[in-house]
Every structure is written in C-alpha cells, then in structure tokens.
C-alpha cells in the first residue's frame, strides 16, 4: 500500500514537472535564477498545485504519526525485553569501538605505537645497563676505594672491632649502629634515685 502511494505520488510529481533530474542549486546559488521567468501558471494549474500541496502535507503528517507510533511500539518492545537506554548506549559504544578498531588507520596507529613502545623499552634497558656499568666503574675507581678506606678507618676508631676489608654497605651499617649507641643515655642516667 505504501509502495503504491509512493509510486502514485512520484508519477503525479513527474507529470507536473516537479520531480526533475536536473541539478539542484548549490548553497549560495540563487534558486530563483534557475527558474525561467516565462514559466507562469494559469489559475487552474495553481489550484491543482495547491490541492497537491495540501495532499502532500497531509501525507507528511500521516507519515509523521505513523513514525511516532512505530517509535512508541519500538520503545515498548525494548521495555518488554529489558533493554534500557543505558544498555543500548553501551551496545552502541561497544559497536562503535569495534568499528574503530577495525579501521586501517587504527591498526596502523596501533602497530606504530607498539613498535615505539618496544623501542622505548629497549632504550630504557640499554640506559639501565649503561648506568649499572658506570656505577661499577665508580665503585672500582681509586677515589671511591680511598673514600671506602677512610670510612673503614673511621669505623675502627669509633669502636668497631670488625677487621678491615668489609664491603661498603657493612661499613655504613656498623657506623650507623655505632652512632645510635653513642646517643643512647647510659643506664645510670635513666634511673631516678633518692
């Protein structure tokens, strides 16, 4: 029924010359300039056009009402199925994201970022090994050895009984514990007596 109505409307519009295949004026063009000034309509033609205009407006209104009814019916079906607006939005977003990830531009960008990440990881690993090597070089340098010896001598003077030759971490730990012991109050000072 709707198909027949559409075909009938198309035939009527073609018969009146309203359905044209010539190009539609672009934005900014003067639409009035495309209509010939010699095209004047008789009273009878104008009346037919007014009648057709009323019919088309009525059909548009009817179609709008049909569309509103269909949208209402759609909403009712979704409600019965338990499909909420939030679920629909989530589905639309998931579908949109899936569509985006399927595009060649996304795939190319993803590959590029992956390669950049791998190169950055390799660069950081390289920097880390260079830093480790430099720290080892500093630890084995004569200046550091001299400093280490001075700390060991200081430790032995402060009260350490461990023979020299311990590593630097042991020296620092024993020095810290020796200084903590030196700052603790003596037992006689903590007792309050008569």
MARTORLO-768574 format. One record per residue: x, y, z of N, C-alpha, C, CB in turn; residue number from 1; residue in one letter. Coordinates in steps of 0.05 Angstrom, whole numbers, plus 5000, padded with zeros to 4 digits. Glycine has a CB too. Example, Ala and Ser with C-alpha at 12.3 -4.5 7.8 and 13.67 -1.06 7.14 Angstrom:
(ketor (5264; 4886; 5156); (5246; 4910; 5156); (5264; 4934; 5156); (5226; 4911; 5181); 1; A)
(ketor (5257; 4955; 5142); (5273; 4979; 5143); (5258; 5001; 5157); (5282; 4988; 5114); 2; S)
***
This chain:
(ketor (5016; 4976; 5000); (5000; 5000; 5000); (5017; 5025; 5000); (4981; 5000; 5024); 1; X)
(ketor (5038; 5026; 5018); (5055; 5049; 5019); (5071; 5052; 4994); (5074; 5047; 5044); 2; X)
(ketor (5079; 5029; 4982); (5094; 5029; 4957); (5078; 5041; 4934); (5104; 5001; 4950); 3; X)
(ketor (5053; 5033; 4933); (5035; 5043; 4912); (5030; 5073; 4915); (5008; 5029; 4912); 4; X)
(ketor (5027; 5082; 4940); (5023; 5111; 4945); (5048; 5126; 4937); (5017; 5115; 4975); 5; X)
(ketor (5071; 5116; 4943); (5096; 5129; 4936); (5099; 5131; 4906); (5120; 5115; 4948); 6; X)
(ketor (5093; 5109; 4892); (5094; 5109; 4863); (5074; 5128; 4851); (5090; 5081; 4852); 7; X)
(ketor (5050; 5129; 4861); (5030; 5148; 4852); (5039; 5177; 4855); (5003; 5143; 4866); 8; X)
(ketor (5050; 5183; 4879); (5060; 5210; 4884); (5082; 5217; 4865); (5070; 5212; 4913); 9; X)
(ketor (5100; 5198; 4860); (5122; 5203; 4842); (5112; 5209; 4814); (5141; 5179; 4841); 10; X)
(ketor (5092; 5193; 4805); (5081; 5197; 4778); (5068; 5224; 4776); (5060; 5175; 4772); 11; X)
(ketor (5053; 5233; 4797); (5040; 5259; 4797); (5060; 5281; 4796); (5022; 5262; 4821); 12; X)
(ketor (5081; 5279; 4812); (5102; 5300; 4812); (5116; 5301; 4785); (5122; 5294; 4835); 13; X)
(ketor (5121; 5278; 4773); (5134; 5278; 4747); (5116; 5291; 4726); (5142; 5250; 4738); 14; X)
(ketor (5090; 5285; 4727); (5072; 5296; 4707); (5070; 5326; 4709); (5044; 5283; 4711); 15; X)
(ketor (5073; 5337; 4733); (5072; 5366; 4736); (5099; 5379; 4732); (5061; 5373; 4764); 16; X)
(ketor (5120; 5363; 4728); (5146; 5374; 4724); (5160; 5382; 4750); (5144; 5398; 4706); 17; X)
(ketor (5150; 5372; 4773); (5162; 5380; 4798); (5184; 5361; 4806); (5140; 5380; 4820); 18; X)
(ketor (5184; 5337; 4795); (5206; 5318; 4801); (5225; 5320; 4778); (5195; 5289; 4805); 19; X)
(ketor (5247; 5334; 4781); (5265; 5339; 4759); (5291; 5323; 4764); (5271; 5369; 4757); 20; X)
(ketor (5304; 5318; 4742); (5330; 5305; 4744); (5353; 5324; 4740); (5332; 5282; 4723); 21; X)
(ketor (5347; 5350; 4734); (5368; 5370; 4731); (5379; 5376; 4759); (5358; 5395; 4717); 22; X)
(ketor (5404; 5386; 4760); (5417; 5391; 4786); (5403; 5411; 4803); (5446; 5399; 4781); 23; X)
(ketor (5404; 5406; 4829); (5393; 5424; 4849); (5413; 5446; 4853); (5386; 5409; 4875); 24; X)
(ketor (5404; 5471; 4856); (5423; 5493; 4860); (5439; 5488; 4886); (5409; 5520; 4861); 25; X)
(ketor (5465; 5494; 4885); (5482; 5492; 4908); (5476; 5515; 4927); (5512; 5492; 4900); 26; X)
(ketor (5486; 5512; 4952); (5483; 5533; 4972); (5497; 5558; 4961); (5495; 5524; 4999); 27; X)
(ketor (5483; 5580; 4963); (5494; 5605; 4954); (5484; 5613; 4926); (5524; 5604; 4954); 28; X)
(ketor (5475; 5593; 4911); (5464; 5599; 4884); (5436; 5610; 4888); (5464; 5574; 4866); 29; X)
(ketor (5428; 5626; 4870); (5402; 5638; 4870); (5382; 5618; 4858); (5401; 5665; 4856); 30; X)
(ketor (5366; 5606; 4874); (5347; 5586; 4864); (5327; 5599; 4845); (5332; 5573; 4888); 31; X)
(ketor (5320; 5623; 4849); (5301; 5637; 4832); (5313; 5640; 4804); (5293; 5664; 4843); 32; X)
(ketor (5339; 5643; 4802); (5352; 5646; 4776); (5351; 5621; 4759); (5381; 5654; 4780); 33; X)
(ketor (5347; 5598; 4771); (5345; 5573; 4756); (5317; 5569; 4744); (5353; 5550; 4773); 34; X)
(ketor (5297; 5583; 4753); (5270; 5581; 4743); (5267; 5602; 4721); (5249; 5584; 4766); 35; X)
(ketor (5256; 5593; 4699); (5251; 5611; 4677); (5229; 5631; 4684); (5244; 5595; 4651); 36; X)
(ketor (5233; 5655; 4676); (5214; 5676; 4682); (5189; 5672; 4666); (5226; 5704; 4676); 37; X)
(ketor (5192; 5658; 4643); (5169; 5654; 4625); (5150; 5632; 4636); (5178; 5647; 4598); 38; X)
(ketor (5158; 5618; 4656); (5141; 5597; 4668); (5120; 5610; 4686); (5157; 5576; 4683); 39; X)
(ketor (5097; 5615; 4675); (5075; 5626; 4691); (5053; 5605; 4691); (5065; 5653; 4680); 40; X)
(ketor (5040; 5604; 4713); (5019; 5583; 4717); (4992; 5596; 4714); (5022; 5569; 4744); 41; X)
(ketor (4974; 5581; 4702); (4946; 5590; 4700); (4933; 5586; 4727); (4931; 5575; 4677); 42; X)
(ketor (4910; 5598; 4730); (4894; 5595; 4755); (4888; 5566; 4760); (4868; 5611; 4754); 43; X)
(ketor (4881; 5551; 4739); (4875; 5523; 4741); (4899; 5507; 4751); (4864; 5512; 4714); 44; X)
(ketor (4923; 5512; 4740); (4947; 5498; 4748); (4954; 5505; 4776); (4971; 5505; 4729); 45; X)
(ketor (4951; 5530; 4784); (4957; 5538; 4811); (4938; 5524; 4831); (4954; 5569; 4814); 46; X)
(ketor (4913; 5522; 4824); (4893; 5508; 4841); (4901; 5478; 4844); (4865; 5511; 4829); 47; X)
(ketor (4909; 5465; 4822); (4918; 5437; 4823); (4942; 5434; 4841); (4924; 5427; 4795); 48; X)
(ketor (4961; 5453; 4838); (4985; 5452; 4855); (4978; 5456; 4885); (5005; 5473; 4846); 49; X)
(ketor (4960; 5474; 4890); (4951; 5479; 4918); (4938; 5454; 4929); (4932; 5503; 4920); 50; X)
(ketor (4922; 5441; 4913); (4909; 5416; 4921); (4930; 5395; 4927); (4889; 5407; 4900); 51; X)
(ketor (4949; 5392; 4909); (4970; 5372; 4912); (4987; 5379; 4937); (4988; 5371; 4887); 52; X)
(ketor (4992; 5404; 4941); (5008; 5413; 4964); (4993; 5404; 4990); (5012; 5443; 4964); 53; X)
(ketor (4967; 5408; 4991); (4952; 5400; 5014); (4953; 5370; 5018); (4922; 5409; 5011); 54; X)
(ketor (4951; 5355; 4996); (4953; 5326; 4998); (4980; 5317; 5008); (4947; 5313; 4970); 55; X)
(ketor (5001; 5329; 4998); (5029; 5321; 5006); (5033; 5328; 5036); (5050; 5336; 4989); 56; X)
(ketor (5023; 5352; 5044); (5026; 5359; 5072); (5010; 5340; 5090); (5015; 5388; 5077); 57; X)
(ketor (4987; 5331; 5081); (4971; 5312; 5096); (4986; 5285; 5098); (4943; 5308; 5083); 58; X)
(ketor (4998; 5277; 5075); (5013; 5251; 5075); (5037; 5253; 5094); (5022; 5244; 5047); 59; X)
(ketor (5050; 5276; 5094); (5073; 5280; 5112); (5064; 5278; 5141); (5087; 5307; 5107); 60; X)
(ketor (5042; 5291; 5147); (5031; 5290; 5174); (5024; 5261; 5182); (5006; 5308; 5177); 61; X)
(ketor (5011; 5246; 5163); (5004; 5219; 5168); (5029; 5202; 5172); (4988; 5207; 5144); 62; X)
(ketor (5050; 5206; 5155); (5075; 5191; 5159); (5088; 5197; 5185); (5094; 5197; 5135); 63; X)
(ketor (5087; 5223; 5194); (5098; 5230; 5219); (5084; 5216; 5242); (5096; 5261; 5223); 64; X)
(ketor (5057; 5214; 5240); (5042; 5200; 5260); (5048; 5170; 5260); (5012; 5204; 5256); 65; X)
(ketor (5051; 5158; 5237); (5058; 5130; 5235); (5086; 5126; 5247); (5058; 5121; 5205); 66; X)
(ketor (5105; 5144; 5240); (5132; 5141; 5252); (5131; 5143; 5282); (5150; 5163; 5240); 67; X)
(ketor (5116; 5162; 5293); (5114; 5165; 5322); (5102; 5139; 5334); (5096; 5189; 5329); 68; X)
(ketor (5082; 5128; 5321); (5070; 5103; 5332); (5090; 5080; 5331); (5045; 5096; 5315); 69; X)
(ketor (5106; 5079; 5309); (5126; 5058; 5307); (5148; 5061; 5329); (5139; 5058; 5279); 70; X)
(ketor (5156; 5086; 5333); (5176; 5091; 5354); (5165; 5084; 5382); (5184; 5121; 5354); 71; X)
(ketor (5140; 5089; 5387); (5127; 5082; 5412); (5127; 5051; 5415); (5099; 5093; 5414); 72; X)
(ketor (5120; 5038; 5393); (5119; 5009; 5393); (5147; 4997; 5398); (5107; 4998; 5366); 73; X)
(ketor (5167; 5009; 5385); (5195; 5001; 5389); (5203; 5004; 5418); (5213; 5017; 5371); 74; X)
(ketor (5196; 5026; 5430); (5203; 5031; 5458); (5189; 5010; 5476); (5195; 5059; 5467); 75; X)
(ketor (5165; 5003; 5470); (5150; 4983; 5486); (5163; 4956; 5483); (5121; 4982; 5476); 76; X)
(ketor (5171; 4948; 5459); (5185; 4922; 5455); (5211; 4922; 5471); (5190; 4917; 5425); 77; X)
(ketor (5226; 4943; 5469); (5251; 4945; 5484); (5247; 4943; 5514); (5266; 4971; 5478); 78; X)
(ketor (5226; 4956; 5524); (5219; 4955; 5552); (5213; 4926; 5560); (5196; 4973; 5559); 79; X)
(ketor (5197; 4912; 5544); (5189; 4884; 5550); (5214; 4866; 5549); (5169; 4875; 5530); 80; X)
(ketor (5233; 4872; 5532); (5257; 4856; 5530); (5277; 4863; 5552); (5269; 4858; 5503); 81; X)
(ketor (5272; 4885; 5566); (5290; 4893; 5587); (5314; 4909; 5577); (5300; 4869; 5603); 82; X)
(ketor (5311; 4919; 5553); (5333; 4935; 5541); (5330; 4964; 5550); (5334; 4933; 5510); 83; X)
(ketor (5349; 4973; 5567); (5347; 5001; 5576); (5363; 5019; 5558); (5356; 5003; 5606); 84; X)
(ketor (5360; 5045; 5562); (5375; 5064; 5547); (5405; 5061; 5552); (5366; 5093; 5553); 85; X)
(ketor (5412; 5055; 5577); (5440; 5052; 5585); (5452; 5028; 5571); (5443; 5049; 5615); 86; X)
(ketor (5437; 5006; 5570); (5447; 4982; 5556); (5450; 4987; 5526); (5427; 4958; 5560); 87; X)
(ketor (5431; 5002; 5515); (5432; 5009; 5487); (5456; 5026; 5481); (5406; 5023; 5478); 88; X)
(ketor (5461; 5045; 5499); (5484; 5063; 5496); (5510; 5047; 5498); (5484; 5085; 5518); 89; X)
(ketor (5511; 5028; 5517); (5535; 5011; 5519); (5539; 4995; 5494); (5532; 4992; 5544); 90; X)
(ketor (5518; 4984; 5483); (5520; 4968; 5459); (5529; 4985; 5435); (5493; 4955; 5452); 91; X)
(ketor (5518; 5010; 5434); (5527; 5028; 5413); (5556; 5035; 5415); (5509; 5053; 5413); 92; X)
(ketor (5565; 5040; 5440); (5593; 5047; 5444); (5611; 5023; 5437); (5598; 5056; 5474); 93; X)
(ketor (5603; 5000; 5446); (5619; 4976; 5440); (5620; 4971; 5410); (5607; 4951; 5454); 94; X)
(ketor (5598; 4974; 5397); (5597; 4971; 5368); (5615; 4992; 5354); (5568; 4973; 5357); 95; X)
(ketor (5612; 5017; 5364); (5629; 5039; 5353); (5658; 5034; 5357); (5621; 5065; 5366); 96; X)
(ketor (5666; 5024; 5381); (5694; 5018; 5386); (5704; 4996; 5368); (5698; 5011; 5416); 97; X)
(ketor (5687; 4976; 5365); (5694; 4953; 5347); (5698; 4963; 5319); (5672; 4931; 5348); 98; X)
(ketor (5680; 4981; 5310); (5683; 4992; 5283); (5709; 5008; 5280); (5659; 5010; 5276); 99; X)
(ketor (5716; 5024; 5301); (5740; 5040; 5301); (5765; 5022; 5300); (5742; 5058; 5325); 100; X)
(ketor (5765; 5001; 5316); (5788; 4983; 5317); (5792; 4967; 5292); (5787; 4965; 5341); 101; X)
(ketor (5771; 4966; 5276); (5773; 4951; 5251); (5783; 4968; 5228); (5746; 4939; 5243); 102; X)
(ketor (5786; 4994; 5232); (5795; 5012; 5211); (5825; 5009; 5206); (5788; 5041; 5217); 103; X)
(ketor (5833; 5012; 5181); (5862; 5011; 5175); (5878; 5032; 5190); (5866; 5014; 5145); 104; X)
(ketor (5867; 5056; 5194); (5881; 5077; 5208); (5887; 5069; 5237); (5865; 5103; 5208); 105; X)
(ketor (5867; 5057; 5250); (5871; 5048; 5278); (5893; 5026; 5279); (5845; 5038; 5290); 106; X)
(ketor (5891; 5007; 5261); (5910; 4985; 5260); (5939; 4996; 5256); (5903; 4965; 5239); 107; X)
(ketor (5942; 5015; 5238); (5968; 5027; 5232); (5978; 5042; 5256); (5966; 5046; 5208); 108; X)
(ketor (5961; 5057; 5269); (5969; 5072; 5293); (5976; 5053; 5315); (5946; 5091; 5302); 109; X)
(ketor (5961; 5032; 5319); (5967; 5012; 5340); (5994; 4999; 5335); (5945; 4991; 5341); 110; X)
(ketor (5999; 4992; 5310); (6025; 4980; 5304); (6048; 4999; 5309); (6026; 4971; 5274); 111; X)
(ketor (6044; 5024; 5301); (6065; 5044; 5305); (6070; 5048; 5335); (6057; 5071; 5293); 112; X)
(ketor (6049; 5050; 5351); (6053; 5054; 5380); (6066; 5030; 5393); (6026; 5060; 5393); 113; X)
(ketor (6059; 5006; 5383); (6071; 4982; 5394); (6101; 4981; 5388); (6057; 4957; 5381); 114; X)
(ketor (6108; 4988; 5364); (6136; 4989; 5356); (6151; 5010; 5373); (6140; 4995; 5326); 115; X)
(ketor (6138; 5033; 5377); (6151; 5055; 5392); (6155; 5045; 5421); (6133; 5080; 5392); 116; X)
(ketor (6135; 5031; 5432); (6138; 5020; 5460); (6161; 5000; 5462); (6112; 5007; 5468); 117; X)
(ketor (6163; 4983; 5442); (6185; 4964; 5442); (6212; 4978; 5441); (6182; 4944; 5419); 118; X)
(ketor (6214; 4998; 5424); (6239; 5013; 5421); (6245; 5028; 5447); (6238; 5033; 5397); 119; X)
(ketor (6225; 5039; 5460); (6229; 5053; 5485); (6238; 5034; 5507); (6203; 5068; 5494); 120; X)
(ketor (6226; 5010; 5508); (6235; 4990; 5527); (6264; 4982; 5523); (6217; 4965; 5526); 121; X)
(ketor (6271; 4978; 5498); (6299; 4972; 5492); (6318; 4994; 5500); (6302; 4965; 5462); 122; X)
(ketor (6309; 5019; 5495); (6326; 5042; 5502); (6329; 5044; 5532); (6314; 5068; 5491); 123; X)
(ketor (6307; 5040; 5547); (6309; 5041; 5576); (6327; 5019; 5587); (6281; 5040; 5589); 124; X)
(ketor (6325; 4995; 5576); (6342; 4973; 5584); (6371; 4980; 5579); (6334; 4947; 5570); 125; X)
(ketor (6376; 4992; 5556); (6404; 4999; 5549); (6414; 5020; 5568); (6405; 5010; 5520); 126; X)
(ketor (6397; 5040; 5574); (6405; 5061; 5593); (6411; 5049; 5620); (6383; 5083; 5595); 127; X)
(ketor (6394; 5030; 5629); (6398; 5018; 5655); (6424; 5003; 5656); (6375; 4999; 5661); 128; X)
(ketor (6431; 4988; 5635); (6456; 4974; 5635); (6480; 4993; 5634); (6458; 4954; 5611); 129; X)
(ketor (6477; 5015; 5620); (6499; 5035; 5620); (6502; 5047; 5647); (6493; 5058; 5599); 130; X)
(ketor (6481; 5053; 5661); (6483; 5065; 5688); (6496; 5044; 5707); (6455; 5073; 5699); 131; X)
(ketor (6487; 5019; 5705); (6499; 4999; 5722); (6529; 4996; 5718); (6486; 4971; 5717); 132; X)
(ketor (6537; 4997; 5693); (6566; 4995; 5686); (6581; 5019; 5697); (6570; 4994; 5655); 133; X)
(ketor (6569; 5043; 5695); (6582; 5067; 5705); (6585; 5066; 5735); (6566; 5093; 5697); 134; X)
(ketor (6564; 5056; 5749); (6566; 5054; 5778); (6587; 5034; 5786); (6539; 5046; 5790); 135; X)
(ketor (6590; 5012; 5771); (6611; 4993; 5777); (6638; 5006; 5773); (6608; 4968; 5760); 136; X)
(ketor (6641; 5022; 5751); (6666; 5036; 5746); (6673; 5055; 5768); (6664; 5051; 5719); 137; X)
(ketor (6652; 5070; 5778); (6657; 5088; 5801); (6665; 5073; 5825); (6632; 5105; 5806); 138; X)
(ketor (6653; 5050; 5831); (6659; 5035; 5855); (6688; 5024; 5854); (6639; 5011; 5858); 139; X)
(ketor (6697; 5018; 5830); (6724; 5007; 5826); (6745; 5029; 5822); (6724; 4988; 5803); 140; X)
(ketor (6736; 5054; 5822); (6755; 5076; 5817); (6772; 5080; 5842); (6740; 5102; 5810); 141; X)
(ketor (6797; 5091; 5838); (6815; 5096; 5861); (6803; 5116; 5881); (6842; 5107; 5851); 142; X)
(ketor (6788; 5136; 5872); (6776; 5155; 5890); (6756; 5142; 5909); (6762; 5178; 5874); 143; X)
(ketor (6739; 5125; 5898); (6720; 5111; 5914); (6734; 5092; 5934); (6700; 5096; 5896); 144; X)
(ketor (6754; 5078; 5924); (6769; 5060; 5942); (6781; 5076; 5965); (6792; 5045; 5926); 145; X)
(ketor (6792; 5099; 5959); (6804; 5116; 5980); (6782; 5124; 6000); (6817; 5141; 5968); 146; X)
(ketor (6759; 5132; 5990); (6737; 5140; 6008); (6728; 5117; 6025); (6713; 5150; 5991); 147; X)
(ketor (6727; 5093; 6013); (6719; 5069; 6028); (6738; 5063; 6050); (6716; 5045; 6008); 148; X)
(ketor (6764; 5066; 6044); (6784; 5061; 6065); (6782; 5081; 6088); (6812; 5063; 6053); 149; X)
(ketor (6776; 5106; 6081); (6773; 5127; 6102); (6749; 5120; 6120); (6770; 5155; 6090); 150; X)
(ketor (6728; 5111; 6108); (6704; 5104; 6124); (6710; 5080; 6142); (6680; 5098; 6105); 151; X)
(ketor (6725; 5061; 6131); (6733; 5038; 6148); (6750; 5046; 6171); (6747; 5017; 6131); 152; X)
(ketor (6769; 5064; 6166); (6786; 5074; 6188); (6770; 5089; 6209); (6808; 5093; 6176); 153; X)
(ketor (6751; 5105; 6200); (6733; 5119; 6218); (6717; 5100; 6235); (6715; 5138; 6203); 154; X)
(ketor (6708; 5079; 6222); (6693; 5058; 6236); (6710; 5045; 6258); (6682; 5037; 6216); 155; X)
(ketor (6734; 5039; 6251); (6750; 5025; 6271); (6757; 5044; 6294); (6776; 5015; 6258); 156; X)
(ketor (6759; 5070; 6289); (6765; 5089; 6310); (6740; 5093; 6328); (6773; 5116; 6298); 157; X)
(ketor (6716; 5092; 6316); (6692; 5097; 6331); (6687; 5073; 6350); (6668; 5101; 6312); 158; X)
(ketor (6696; 5050; 6344); (6692; 5028; 6362); (6685; 5002; 6349); (6671; 5035; 6382); 159; X)
(ketor (6688; 5001; 6324); (6682; 4976; 6310); (6705; 4956; 6314); (6677; 4980; 6281); 160; X)
(ketor (6699; 4931; 6318); (6720; 4911; 6322); (6723; 4893; 6298); (6714; 4895; 6347); 161; X)
(ketor (6706; 4898; 6278); (6707; 4881; 6255); (6733; 4887; 6239); (6682; 4885; 6237); 162; X)
(ketor (6747; 4867; 6230); (6771; 4873; 6215); (6765; 4887; 6189); (6786; 4847; 6210); 163; X)
(ketor (6784; 4903; 6179); (6780; 4918; 6154); (6777; 4898; 6131); (6805; 4936; 6149); 164; X)
(ketor (6765; 4908; 6111); (6760; 4891; 6087); (6731; 4885; 6082); (6775; 4866; 6090); 165; X)
(ketor (6713; 4894; 6100); (6684; 4890; 6096); (6675; 4908; 6072); (6668; 4896; 6121); 166; X)
(ketor (6652; 4902; 6062); (6643; 4918; 6040); (6631; 4944; 6050); (6622; 4903; 6023); 167; X)
(ketor (6626; 4963; 6032); (6618; 4990; 6039); (6591; 4990; 6054); (6616; 5007; 6014); 168; X)
(ketor (6573; 4973; 6046); (6546; 4972; 6059); (6549; 4963; 6088); (6528; 4952; 6045); 169; X)
(ketor (6567; 4943; 6094); (6571; 4935; 6121); (6583; 4957; 6138); (6590; 4910; 6122); 170; X)
(ketor (6602; 4972; 6126); (6615; 4994; 6140); (6594; 5016; 6147); (6637; 5007; 6123); 171; X)
(ketor (6577; 5023; 6128); (6556; 5043; 6134); (6537; 5034; 6155); (6541; 5050; 6109); 172; X)
(ketor (6529; 5008; 6154); (6510; 4998; 6174); (6523; 4998; 6202); (6501; 4970; 6167); 173; X)
(ketor (6548; 4989; 6204); (6560; 4988; 6230); (6565; 5016; 6241); (6587; 4973; 6229); 174; X)
(ketor (6572; 5035; 6223); (6576; 5063; 6232); (6550; 5075; 6242); (6587; 5080; 6209); 175; X)
(ketor (6528; 5069; 6229); (6502; 5079; 6237); (6494; 5067; 6264); (6480; 5073; 6216); 176; X)
(ketor (6499; 5041; 6268); (6492; 5029; 6294); (6510; 5040; 6316); (6493; 4999; 6292); 177; X)
(ketor (6535; 5045; 6310); (6554; 5056; 6330); (6545; 5084; 6338); (6583; 5056; 6319); 178; X)
(ketor (6537; 5100; 6319); (6529; 5127; 6327); (6502; 5127; 6342); (6526; 5145; 6301); 179; X)
(ketor (6485; 5108; 6336); (6459; 5105; 6351); (6465; 5097; 6380); (6441; 5085; 6337); 180; X)
(ketor (6484; 5080; 6384); (6492; 5071; 6411); (6503; 5094; 6426); (6511; 5047; 6410); 181; X)
(ketor (6519; 5111; 6413); (6532; 5133; 6427); (6511; 5154; 6436); (6552; 5146; 6409); 182; X)
(ketor (6489; 5156; 6423); (6469; 5176; 6431); (6449; 5165; 6451); (6454; 5186; 6406); 183; X)
(ketor (6449; 5139; 6457); (6430; 5128; 6477); (6440; 5136; 6505); (6428; 5097; 6475); 184; X)
(ketor (6422; 5143; 6524); (6430; 5150; 6551); (6441; 5126; 6566); (6407; 5163; 6567); 185; X)
(ketor (6459; 5130; 6583); (6471; 5109; 6600); (6450; 5099; 6620); (6496; 5119; 6614); 186; X)
(ketor (6452; 5074; 6629); (6432; 5064; 6647); (6431; 5080; 6673); (6438; 5035; 6654); 187; X)
(ketor (6454; 5091; 6683); (6453; 5106; 6708); (6437; 5131; 6705); (6481; 5113; 6717); 188; X)
(ketor (6437; 5143; 6680); (6422; 5168; 6675); (6392; 5164; 6674); (6431; 5181; 6650); 189; X)
(ketor (6383; 5141; 6667); (6355; 5136; 6664); (6342; 5129; 6691); (6350; 5114; 6644); 190; X)
(ketor (6358; 5121; 6710); (6346; 5114; 6736); (6343; 5140; 6753); (6363; 5092; 6751); 191; X)
(ketor (6320; 5144; 6764); (6316; 5166; 6782); (6319; 5156; 6810); (6288; 5180; 6777); 192; X)
(ketor (6337; 5168; 6826); (6341; 5157; 6852); (6340; 5178; 6874); (6368; 5143; 6854); 193; X)
(ketor (6338; 5169; 6899); (6336; 5188; 6922); (6363; 5199; 6929); (6324; 5174; 6945); 194; X)
***
